[in-house]
C-alpha cells in the first residue's frame, strides 16, 4: 500500500497530517454513508407503511431509537453534503480522477495531466473545512 502525500506547492491548502488523513477517510467513506442514508429511507418508509407506532417515553431520557436514528441521519447528511460541496469547487474534468485516486487508490499515472494533484489538495482542504476539522 502506498503512502498518501500532500502537495506542498500550494501552502495555503497544506493540512496537518492528522486532518489530511481524516479528510481522505471521510471521502473514502462517502459511498457507505450514502448507502446508509438510503437504508434509513427504506426503513422509515416501511415502518410508516406497516403502521408501526412507537410509544412515547415519559422520562424523556433522549435514548429512543427514533432519536438515535434521526441524529445518525443528520450527521451522515451533513458529512455527505460537506464532501459534495467541496467536490463542486473542483473543475468537473478533474472530479472523477480525484475520486478515483482517493477511493480506488489509483496512482494517477494514466490521468491526462498532473494538475489533478493540486485540485485534490484543495478538495481535501475544502472537505476538512466543510466538516469542521480545521
N, C-alpha and C positions, 0 to 999 in steps of 0.2 A: 504494500500500500504506500502510495507516495504522500509526501508531506504537502500540505497546502501552504502557499507562500503569498503574502500580501505584496501588492505593488507599492513601491515606496516613492515613485516619481511624483505622485500627487499627494504630498504630505498632509494636506487638509483632510484627506479621507483615510489616513492610516489609523487603525484602531488598536487598542491594547489587545494582545493576543487572545486573552480570555473572551473578550467581546467579539472578536473576529470569528472565533470558533463557535460561539453561541449563535451568531448570525448564520454561519454555514449550516449548522444543525437545524436551525429553525426552518431554513429553506428546504433542507432535505426532508423535513417532517411535513411539508406542505400537503402532499398527497394524502397522508394519513389523516391529517386534520380535516381536509375537505371530505374524505370518506366518512369520518366520524360525524360531521355535521349532517351529511345525507342520511346516515343511520338514525340519528336523533330525529330527523324529519319524519322518517318512516315509522319510528317507534311512536312518535307523538300522534301521527295520523291514525295508526292502528289502534292506539289507546282511545282516541276520541271516537273512532268508528265503532269500537266494541262497547262503548258506553261505560267504560271504567271510570269510576268517580273515586277520587282519593278523599279519605276522611281528614278533616282539619284537626290539627293537634291543638289542644287547649294550652299547652305550656309554652308555645312559641320559641322553642329552643333553636330553631333555624336549621335543623338537620333533616328536613323532609327530603325525600327522593326527588320531588319536583324542583325544589330549590337547588339541590346539588346539580341536577341536570341543567337548569337554567344558568347557573354560574359557569358550569363547564362549557356550555354553548356560547355564552358571552365571551369567555376567554378565547375559545377557538376562533370565533368570528373576528375578534379584534386582531389576533395574530395573523390570520389569513388575509384580512384586509390590509394590515400593515405591510405584509410581504408583497401583495399585489400592487399596492400603491407605489412601493419602491420600484417595482418592475416597470411601471408606467413611465418612470423617469429615464429609462434606458431606451435608446432608439430601437425600434421594432426589429431591425435587421440583426441586432445582437442578442435579443432576448433568448432565442432558442439555444444559441451557443453557450450563453452564461448558465442557463438552467441545466443543459446537458453536462457542462463541466462540473457544476456543483452537485447535482443529483446523481448523475450516472458516473461521475468521476472521470469523464472523458478528458484526456490530456490536452486537447485543443490543437493537436498537430495538423488536423485536417481542416481547421477553420480558415476562412479566406484571408484574414489579416490578424495582426496582433492587438488591434485596438479593443477587442472584446475584453482583454485583461484589465484595461483601465476602467471600462464600464462595469466590469464585475466588481472591482474595488469600490466604485461609487455606489453600486447597487447594494453591496453588503453594508456599507456605511449607512445608507438610507434605511435598510432593514433594521439595523441597530438603533437608529434614531426613532423610527416608527414604533418599535417595540420597547421603547424607553430603556434601552440598555446603556445609552450614553446621554 
